[in-house]
Amino acid sequence: MTVATDDPNAATYTIQDGIAWVRFNRPDKRNCMSPNLNRRMGEILDELEYRDDFGVLVLTGEGSAWSAGMDLKEYFRETEARGLGATRQAQREAYGWWRRLRWYNKPTIAMVNGWCFGGGYGPLFACDLAIAADEAQFALSEINWGILPGGGATKVVVDLIPMRDAMYHALTGELIDGQKAAEWRLVNESVPLASLEARVRELAGILLKKNPVALKATKDAVRRVKEMTYDNAEDYLIRAQEAANSYDNDGRKEGIKQFIDDKTYKPGLGTYDISKQTA
Ligand code: COA
């Protein structure tokens, strides 16, 4: 059996105007996730996370696909042929970078430019926000090749979309387009492919004006409280804000000052000027 060689460019990134553009980069293979791609994604997330030359990470795909899910040849067949240890390692590497992304230090946006299948729902869910092209196509295609939607994909649809739609989606393997994905709330919204990047830049621009410590605390809080009772959430949110204060105790004071004393903005209508924050 021929085993694929490592391609250091299976995933790539560029940083521009405060945005890290991370790309699935196997367009010839519709950006399906091989062990090599998963490893490279893990490395990129490590390299980038605490850099201060960007504030928002966008995950997108080269070519016609966002990601055609797991690589059936390299992730499944070739890995299984090497035994349980290799299978578990491949799973750790895939699930590992998705988990890193779910709790990433910066806000993240999935820019879904095309095909998005099966295992692709892992990184889709891991991104805090998701904007799709109307033309993008989504499916839980696992049922079409004879397995259940694993790698978290079943959990993703049950968490994000109503039960009847989740069940239909998982049992039929039928495609839905970006607009349907937005209607089902699998993504925030969908726009024509021609305006996708502009819309994502606009959204990133909104986030870049916010206090980064507050963004990280907020994104974690939204994911954490979902599984808590009201009382536990109330308590968690007090502790989370106090923990955030230990990293940035001046932001909220500056935010209050610019509203109450300086009268330079209204929090109900916009963001305080974080560039005036001294510490
Ligand atoms: N695993 C392995 N190889 C894949 C792949 C996957 N998930 N998705 C695409 N590829 C490969 C194809 O085998 C083909 O390889 P080749 O050029 O060596 O023959 C190449 O990528 C291009 O794919 P092709 O099917 O010719 O492209 P297309 O644009 O006509 O169709 C898809 C695109 C995404 C509809 C189709 O490739 C597909 O159904 N992929 C599988 C999707 C899937 O079920 N993923 C779930 C995995 S959990």
Residues whose N, C-alpha, C, O or C-beta is under 5 A from the ligand:
A	BS01	COA	D28 K29 R30 C32 A68 G69 M70 D71 L72 K73 W115 F117 G118 G119 S141
